[in-house]
């Protein structure tokens, strides 16, 4: 079954780009990716650009409305995701716990619906 692991954190909690802490953070992500590849559970995983680049789209009364930035007014923002193919929810949670951002943010795990 496929599970989406949505990665949330406050951008201010992440190490600054180019710092030794950032290099260690990215090394932890590379190690996680290697584990996922070895275990053949990763379908795809991507990081998102910062929230300043987001555009929220709504359709109200047939009219498209856009708003700069993310819709949610929260400290933590969606920063990336993994689509994992796991045997069950327990496995998906185990793999999601390996995501480095889980140490200072959160990772939401949700089953992907299959139609047809």
Steps between C-alpha positions, in 0.01 A plus 500: 500500500619852431538755779577870466739637762448878513791683662417809707732736683551864583753635252668685787574166672703365210876555478614783272598404147877462461568450871669186640167422670323515165756263347440251784123539457525424128730204571226360726250539215738323259533213748121479531467494119759221481303295756178554307671397173658193660165393649318588174232707673551844344283575198602869492618769740540871442574815695297815444630854461436734793150619583566845355467338154161338574174603337168383642222444245128496575194495279204689646176550308674386181777759536865408552658682793870494581687605810875530545639261758364190663144493628575365845593760760717271707858489618573177313472492122506215250861469384505175306367150471576137437266256331577164659381155400477301825335181617296677769461814710748380762772472233408841358529654848837330555634644175346845565680512836831480307433837332744748661238778528297279738755599766394867498180504293238239422426243234138424416446148359188441294389204287455581132159414360491271199220541252391243246 
